Amino acid sequence: MYVFKHENATLIPGTQHKMGTPHAMEITYKFYNVPRPGQQDGQAGGGLMSISRPESVKAAHNMAELWSTFARTGKPAAKGQPEWPPYVAQTRATMEIDADCKVVNDPYPLERKLWERLDP
């Protein structure tokens, strides 16, 4: 289980709100396909222009290494990042992937409990 935490700082057109981490934004990072710091990226955020930051490159490196190590070994890992424990219901260990990754047990518990109460 993971949560991609690296935010796109591009403002949503017509607002003062940052893009944040929209659904599927991490795919570009998984393939380590981000521009070098200071370069513009016309593909980020569904075609919205953004300027790459050093943290973006580091987050992309972590994401790509976690995925490629998982593909090679069956266990996701990246140098300099915490060990990614298996997800079990007792702890709900979740990797937060960013320039600096961390493992959080049961992130967003209120939202999870709300979804558990909803009748399908």
KEPA-525359 format. One record per residue (C-alpha): residue in one letter; x, y, z. Coordinates in steps of 0.02 Angstrom, whole numbers, plus 50000, padded with zeros to 5 digits. Layout:
BEGIN
AXYZ;...
// end
This chain:
BEGIN
M500005000050000;Y500675017249957;V500155035449948;F501055046649825;K501365062549925;H502395073149805;E501365088349760;N501285097349593;A501445115849640;T500595121649479;L499055132149514;I497385126049448;P496875138749314;G495775152549382;T496155148349564;Q497495150449695;H497455131649733;K498925120249696;M498655105149586;G499255093949728;T499325075349687;P497905071349567;H497465053449524;A498785044649416;M500055058849432;E501325046249498;I501395036749333;T502635049249259;Y503685047449417;K503605028449412;F504485028749244;Y505725042249303;N505085053449165;V505195070549244;P506155085449174;R507755091249255;P507595105149386;G507115121749307;Q506455114049145;Q504625115749098;D503535100449078;G502035102348963;Q501315085449016;A501195087649205;G499455088749277;G498525084549116;G499505096549006;L499695110749131;M501425118449130;S502495115649283;I504305118849325;S505245103849389;R506075105549559;P507535095449631;E506275087049749;S505285081149597;V506815072349526;K507165064349695;A505345058749714;A505415051449537;H507015042249577;N506235034749734;M504635029649644;A505575021849497;E506795012649610;L505405006049723;W504454999349571;S505954992249479;T506624983649635;F504894976249664;A504854969849484;R506584962249502;T506464954849678;G504634954549731;K505024966849873;P504974985749844;A506504995049905;A507515010749870;K509235015549934;G509155027950077;Q507285025350104;P506435015650244;E506034997250229;W504294994750157;P503394982050266;P501984971150198;Y500224977950220;V499224968950354;A497564974250431;Q498304975450606;T499544989450564;R499004995250389;A500815000350352;T500805012250204;M502305019650114;E502165038350084;I503205041149928;D504045058049905;A505795065249898;D505985057850071;C504875042650096;K504145036650260;V503055022450322;V501455027550412;N500315015350500;D498475017850457;P498565034650369;Y496915043850355;P495995032950483;L494435043950489;E494175042650301;R494485023750305;K493215021450445;L491925031750350;W492135020750195;E491995005150303;R490305011250371;L489545014850200;D488335001750137;P488854995549964;
// end
